[in-house]
Amino acid sequence: MAWLSEDLIVDEEKFNSAAADMRALKTRTEALKTKLERMYDQLSSAMDTPAGREVELEAKDVLLKPVENMSLVVGHISETLDLIIGNGYYKDVFTGFEELSNII
């Protein structure tokens, strides 16, 4: 039989703070992506040559794709935190553990 040597405590305030921070990071990431897209659109239109079009293509592959990927990850983490907090997922897990411990 296994026992925990210390109590597990879920700090709701830290979960809420982390969720708010992730939402803010998602907003900043989306703003960065928009800013980079505009910057490269302006750069490529300023250089209306084959080289300018190549710069635009490379920028989307090299700079914008990682920002898009980061936005997806940050969004997923933010949504997961909101889901966990909204459903009380961890509270339910620890309540169930405590009930099981009391039965045993």
Secondary structure, 3 states (H helix, E strand, C coil): CCCCCCCCCCCHHHHHHHHHHHHHHHHHHHHHHHHHHHHHHHHHHHCCCHHHHHHHHHHHHHHHHHHHHHHHHHHHHHHHHHHHHHHCHHHHHHHHHHHHHHHC
